Amino acid sequence: MLKRYQVLLSDWIDDYIKLLSERYDISSSAVIRSHMALGIIFVIKTLHPEYRQNLEDKEFHELAKKAAKGILDEAEVHQLQSKILFEARKAAELRLSMSELQKKK
């Protein structure tokens, strides 16, 4: 389920979102969701080195390189977005469950 938020962004972030949105023909919201998900994955991997993700760093780097060269087709872009969002959800659920355990102590 998606929820609506109002977020203020700097001009440079807006410019970057517009660039990616136009380049990959996806909505600005999808760009923001994907980048927030990547941030979630990065932070949780940093805080919890024991966390293991299914999206291997090597696989992600290869897809990112293809994306940078503009050789990802529409299906690959959506597949990458799905993988990123799935992994971020798993990471966030892990973090939330750990927070709940700490509250009970």
Residue frames as qw, qx, qy, qz and C-alpha x, y, z in Angstrom:
[[0.000, 0.889, 0.457, 0.000, 0.00, 0.00, 0.00],
 [0.425, 0.311, -0.003, 0.850, 1.33, 3.41, -0.92],
 [0.236, -0.806, -0.414, 0.352, 0.95, 6.47, 1.29],
 [0.341, 0.779, 0.121, 0.512, 1.30, 10.08, 0.31],
 [0.542, -0.574, -0.168, 0.590, 3.87, 12.35, 1.98],
 [0.274, 0.946, 0.007, 0.175, 4.85, 15.90, 1.36],
 [0.765, -0.341, 0.095, 0.538, 8.62, 16.22, 1.27],
 [0.176, 0.961, -0.131, -0.170, 10.69, 19.29, 0.50],
 [0.870, 0.045, 0.223, 0.438, 13.69, 18.60, -1.73],
 [0.228, -0.647, 0.268, 0.676, 16.65, 20.72, -2.73],
 [0.550, 0.690, -0.162, -0.442, 16.86, 21.85, -6.33],
 [0.154, 0.532, -0.810, -0.194, 19.79, 19.53, -7.07],
 [0.360, 0.045, 0.914, -0.180, 17.82, 16.50, -5.83],
 [0.582, 0.584, 0.346, -0.447, 14.85, 17.56, -7.96],
 [0.387, 0.694, -0.465, -0.389, 17.12, 17.92, -11.00],
 [0.047, -0.331, 0.941, 0.053, 18.53, 14.43, -10.43],
 [0.480, 0.270, 0.768, -0.327, 15.09, 12.87, -9.97],
 [0.567, 0.676, 0.061, -0.466, 13.87, 14.49, -13.19],
 [0.216, 0.602, -0.711, -0.293, 16.94, 13.25, -15.07],
 [0.171, -0.114, 0.977, -0.056, 16.40, 9.65, -13.94],
 [0.518, 0.437, 0.573, -0.460, 12.65, 9.83, -14.48],
 [0.537, 0.697, -0.163, -0.447, 13.11, 10.97, -18.08],
 [0.120, 0.537, -0.812, -0.195, 16.03, 8.65, -18.84],
 [0.059, -0.029, 0.996, -0.063, 14.28, 5.48, -17.65],
 [0.426, -0.243, -0.473, -0.732, 10.71, 6.57, -18.40],
 [0.442, -0.418, -0.766, 0.208, 9.50, 6.01, -14.86],
 [0.248, -0.881, -0.270, -0.299, 7.64, 8.31, -12.50],
 [0.075, 0.657, -0.441, 0.607, 9.39, 10.65, -10.12],
 [0.735, -0.458, 0.260, -0.428, 7.70, 8.76, -7.28],
 [0.993, 0.059, -0.062, 0.075, 9.24, 5.49, -8.47],
 [0.531, 0.557, -0.361, 0.527, 12.68, 7.11, -8.62],
 [0.269, -0.623, 0.399, -0.616, 12.31, 8.45, -5.08],
 [0.907, -0.282, 0.139, -0.281, 11.00, 5.10, -3.75],
 [0.916, 0.252, -0.203, 0.238, 13.90, 3.21, -5.36],
 [0.356, 0.574, -0.406, 0.615, 16.52, 5.57, -3.97],
 [0.519, -0.555, 0.338, -0.555, 15.00, 5.56, -0.51],
 [0.988, -0.104, 0.011, -0.115, 14.96, 1.76, -0.64],
 [0.740, 0.409, -0.328, 0.422, 18.64, 1.71, -1.60],
 [0.043, -0.628, 0.416, -0.656, 19.36, 3.98, 1.35],
 [0.803, -0.392, 0.194, -0.404, 17.46, 1.65, 3.69],
 [0.973, 0.118, -0.148, 0.131, 19.44, -1.34, 2.43],
 [0.488, 0.554, -0.375, 0.560, 22.76, 0.50, 2.81],
 [0.286, -0.608, 0.387, -0.632, 22.07, 1.74, 6.34],
 [0.891, -0.295, 0.162, -0.303, 20.76, -1.58, 7.63],
 [0.902, 0.253, -0.236, 0.260, 23.70, -3.47, 6.09],
 [0.261, 0.596, -0.418, 0.634, 25.97, -1.02, 7.90],
 [0.492, -0.506, 0.354, -0.614, 24.17, -1.31, 11.24],
 [0.855, -0.142, 0.438, -0.238, 23.66, -5.08, 11.01],
 [0.165, 0.567, -0.737, -0.329, 26.54, -6.77, 9.16],
 [0.351, -0.001, 0.932, -0.092, 24.85, -10.12, 9.80],
 [0.608, 0.549, 0.291, -0.495, 22.00, -9.08, 7.48],
 [0.327, -0.107, 0.775, 0.530, 22.21, -10.97, 4.20],
 [0.515, 0.514, 0.065, -0.683, 20.35, -9.84, 1.14],
 [0.778, 0.280, 0.555, 0.097, 19.33, -11.79, -1.93],
 [0.489, 0.867, 0.001, 0.096, 20.40, -9.00, -4.28],
 [0.808, -0.200, 0.059, 0.551, 24.11, -9.66, -4.51],
 [0.137, -0.802, 0.115, 0.570, 26.35, -6.61, -4.66],
 [0.295, -0.213, 0.687, 0.629, 27.96, -7.90, -7.86],
 [0.217, 0.529, 0.776, 0.265, 24.58, -8.41, -9.55],
 [0.007, -0.899, -0.336, 0.280, 23.45, -4.95, -8.47],
 [0.238, -0.644, 0.332, 0.647, 26.67, -3.34, -9.71],
 [0.293, 0.069, 0.768, 0.566, 26.28, -5.00, -13.10],
 [0.124, 0.728, 0.662, 0.124, 22.69, -3.80, -13.43],
 [0.142, -0.875, -0.115, 0.449, 23.69, -0.31, -12.29],
 [0.300, -0.389, 0.523, 0.697, 26.44, -0.20, -14.92],
 [0.223, 0.366, 0.783, 0.451, 23.99, -1.27, -17.62],
 [0.003, -0.856, -0.499, 0.137, 21.55, 1.37, -16.42],
 [0.232, -0.741, 0.130, 0.617, 24.24, 4.06, -16.54],
 [0.224, -0.178, 0.672, 0.683, 25.04, 3.10, -20.13],
 [0.528, 0.315, 0.019, -0.788, 21.34, 3.24, -21.00],
 [0.394, 0.205, -0.815, -0.371, 21.19, -0.39, -22.11],
 [0.195, 0.175, 0.878, -0.400, 18.55, -1.63, -19.65],
 [0.218, -0.339, -0.635, -0.659, 15.23, -2.27, -21.29],
 [0.473, -0.440, 0.018, -0.763, 11.94, -1.39, -19.61],
 [0.889, -0.276, -0.333, -0.152, 11.44, -4.88, -18.21],
 [0.693, 0.065, -0.443, 0.565, 14.92, -4.89, -16.66],
 [0.029, -0.406, 0.235, -0.883, 14.31, -1.48, -15.06],
 [0.692, -0.401, -0.062, -0.598, 11.10, -2.74, -13.46],
 [0.898, -0.111, -0.407, 0.126, 12.77, -5.99, -12.42],
 [0.454, 0.231, -0.425, 0.748, 15.59, -4.03, -10.74],
 [0.316, -0.428, 0.138, -0.835, 13.07, -1.78, -8.98],
 [0.848, -0.317, -0.245, -0.346, 11.17, -4.81, -7.70],
 [0.800, 0.003, -0.453, 0.392, 14.33, -6.45, -6.37],
 [0.207, 0.329, -0.346, 0.854, 15.42, -3.26, -4.62],
 [0.510, -0.413, 0.040, -0.753, 12.04, -2.71, -3.00],
 [0.900, -0.219, -0.357, -0.122, 11.79, -6.36, -1.91],
 [0.677, 0.083, -0.457, 0.572, 15.24, -6.29, -0.31],
 [0.019, -0.376, 0.257, -0.890, 14.56, -2.96, 1.39],
 [0.705, -0.408, -0.136, -0.565, 11.32, -4.30, 2.83],
 [0.884, -0.144, -0.412, 0.168, 13.11, -7.37, 4.22],
 [0.460, 0.208, -0.388, 0.771, 15.83, -5.17, 5.73],
 [0.272, -0.419, 0.115, -0.859, 13.32, -2.76, 7.26],
 [0.827, -0.356, -0.263, -0.347, 11.28, -5.63, 8.70],
 [0.766, -0.019, -0.464, 0.443, 14.45, -7.03, 10.28],
 [0.193, 0.278, -0.304, 0.891, 15.25, -3.65, 11.82],
 [0.521, -0.415, -0.062, -0.743, 11.68, -3.18, 13.04],
 [0.877, -0.277, -0.383, -0.085, 11.61, -6.63, 14.63],
 [0.616, 0.064, -0.446, 0.646, 14.92, -5.93, 16.39],
 [0.096, -0.372, 0.171, -0.907, 13.52, -2.65, 17.69],
 [0.735, -0.395, -0.222, -0.504, 10.49, -4.49, 19.06],
 [0.837, -0.134, -0.462, 0.259, 12.75, -7.00, 20.83],
 [0.363, 0.205, -0.370, 0.830, 14.74, -4.18, 22.44],
 [0.382, -0.442, -0.005, -0.812, 11.54, -2.52, 23.69],
 [0.844, -0.335, -0.340, -0.246, 10.51, -5.74, 25.44],
 [0.689, 0.057, -0.508, 0.514, 13.78, -5.96, 27.38]]
